[in-house]
């Protein structure tokens, strides 16, 4: 039986926000398979088996859905990085952090691109779910690097982020062979550790 004759029947299958997450899950699959331009509310409704109007219950428009997808990506990355940076001495924690960041970028390239495209600075633009989640992501990196004042962050977090994003971009474009990604990531950590140790050396939690 076609669900189009009963446009709300399939939507009623979802409860307590599960349709929202189902839409985000499908949006991620479409994004990774076909790129951001293929992510539309109509396509997601078709893939989840609900009426064309059902996604509007959770997302006002495509822009709001993409923002939520980017926010989810930042929160997922933050959780992975936080878990990676909990064990071992200072060097081991930062090596685990670096490898986790690069792995995430390589496995979710289009998502990573979407995440950072959603947080471009636009004067006067109100905060969004993506900018809030990005703030938590950047705050995690700053804390790990011993930054105490988020309004006066040193160049170090930017240097670390730029290094890891650069490695990921090189690997994703084929300019860095896949079998050398781990080697180059380890080398980057070794080069940055003297600076990181200089900042964290007097921190009792530094290891």
Phi, psi and omega in degrees: 000135179287135178284347183294336179287339180229077193299339183255358184298308182292326179297328182289345177294330183272136181228154171052044174083003182293332176295320179303312181291324177298320177296318179293321178298315179293322178300321180294318180297315180296317180302312183290329183274321192230357179094166188294330182295336181278350181276106177228154179297322179296316179295320180292323176298317179298316184290331179267355176076030179243172179293159181300332182273349185299319180301335181294345176292338184242333182226126182297326181199180181299321181299319180292324177294315179298323178296317179295322178295319177295318179299317179299321178296315179298318180293322178295315179298317180299317179297317180295319180291322180294319177295321183293331188260028184256337187245152176090183179279184186303313182296317180297321180295315181288328175294316178297319178299313183297315181294322179296320179296313182293319178300316180298315181297319182288328183275344184225043187312306180297326177293317179300318178298316179298316182305310185281336176289335183278350184247018175301143184286121175234107182308130177086352180287129180292156178300151177233174177302322181291317180292325177295314180294322177297323177300319178293322178297311181293325179295324177298311179299320180295319179297316180298333181265010175080016178286132183253335184239104183298343179275349181226057182288137179287173178293345188300313179301323178292322179296316179296312181298316180297322180295312183290321178292326177294317177299316181298317181295319178298317181292318182295328181273356180088000180282342173242115181302142183302325183283001178243002182299313181297319180299314182291322178296317177299319180296321179297317178297316180299323180288326183275339187301322178301321179290317180296317179297324178299327179279321187260357186304329180263007180270120182302335180273001186289340178087000000 
